[in-house]
Amino acid sequence: MDDGHIQVLTGYRVQHNGARGPYKGGVRYHQNADIEEVRALASLMTWKTALVDLPFGGAKGGVQVDPRLLSNSELNRLTRRYTQSIDHLIAPNSDIPAPDLGTNAQTMAWIMDAYGQLHGHSPAIVTGKPVEMGGGPLGERPQPAGELRTYSRKPPKTCH
């Protein structure tokens, strides 16, 4: 930590189902993140991508930490260490992390950089990175406090 003491944190990356394509799912930093929650959310990602017919499987990651209590440099070091711990699981064509609760575009930039130091420059390793690093405009949106979005497909018109 910034003050010199060592804090041991627990982190996870769960890959639920990759039958439809590369695993895809967010990384969350939250004090209540645990293996049961991350497993459930990875499963939910499998269903979400399937329901909207996206060619991705479901995954989720998490670190049990309250990010509000960490400095920017502590978050940077945490993210880089987490990336080193999961780098054997993630890759642009196999598992693509994204921002989730307690993480943001900056977190994704740190993941991209840490992964790039191990495997070479790979902008496709994450989604939700800053626009100037190859991300899309939605990657930098502020995290909603509570949001529900619904999408529906209109049924095709039939001729009678």
KAKALIN-V527737 format. One record per helix or strand. SS is the DSSP state (h for helix, s for strand). FROM is the first residue (numbers start at 1). LEN is the number of residues. If there is no record, write none. Layout:
# KAKALIN-V527737
ss=SS from=FROM len=LEN
ss=SS from=FROM len=LEN
This chain:
# KAKALIN-V527737
ss=s from=11 len=7
ss=s from=23 len=8
ss=h from=35 len=17
ss=s from=57 len=8
ss=h from=67 len=3
ss=h from=72 len=15
ss=s from=91 len=1
ss=s from=95 len=5
ss=h from=105 len=15
ss=h from=123 len=3
ss=s from=126 len=1
ss=h from=131 len=3
ss=h from=137 len=4
